[in-house]
C-alpha cells in the first residue's frame, strides 16, 4: 500500500516543482517495474532523514509529491528501510511507477 511521509521530503532528495506540496506519498518499487537505465540514476540521500543511503540498508522507492494544483509526479529515490517502515500506510494501492 501507499505510505505517507509525515514531514516534507528533505531538500535535494528529488526535483520538485515551485508549487506548494499538499502531501507526499511513497511506495516501494521493484527493479522489474522500471527501466534498468533509471535504477541507479537517482539521488542517494534519503528523502525522509536526509542522510546518505550509500552502503546502508535501503529500499528502492518512488516518491509522489502531490502539488496544490492536483499534479502528482513520481520520483525514483533510495530510502533507508527503517525510514520507509516508519511512514504510515494508507488504504490506497501503490501508484504505477513511471
Secondary structure as GFF3:
##gff-version 3
##sequence-region A 1 98
A	DSSP	beta_strand	3	4	.	.	.	ID=ss1
A	DSSP	beta_strand	21	28	.	.	.	ID=ss2
A	DSSP	three_ten_helix	31	33	.	.	.	ID=ss3
A	DSSP	three_ten_helix	36	38	.	.	.	ID=ss4
A	DSSP	beta_strand	58	67	.	.	.	ID=ss5
A	DSSP	beta_strand	72	80	.	.	.	ID=ss6
A	DSSP	alpha_helix	81	86	.	.	.	ID=ss7
A	DSSP	beta_strand	88	89	.	.	.	ID=ss8
###
